[in-house]
Amino acid sequence: MAPADASINEATGSRAAAPFQLRHVQSGRCLDGSVSQGIRLNTCNDNGYQAWR
């Protein structure tokens, strides 16, 4: 038996979207959002505040 795929919701059978970054074409900066700072463009990095679904 194959292992369960963690990206599939067993209740609905739907597949979770992979996180991605939204990058501004002209500045090269990424959309970054947090509760304390709001939504803004920031230097791209691999933090969770720039992981969109």
Buried (B, 14 or more C-beta within 10 A) or exposed (E): EEEEEEEEEEEEEEEEEEEEEEEEEEEEBBBBBEEEEEEEBBEBEEEEBBEEE
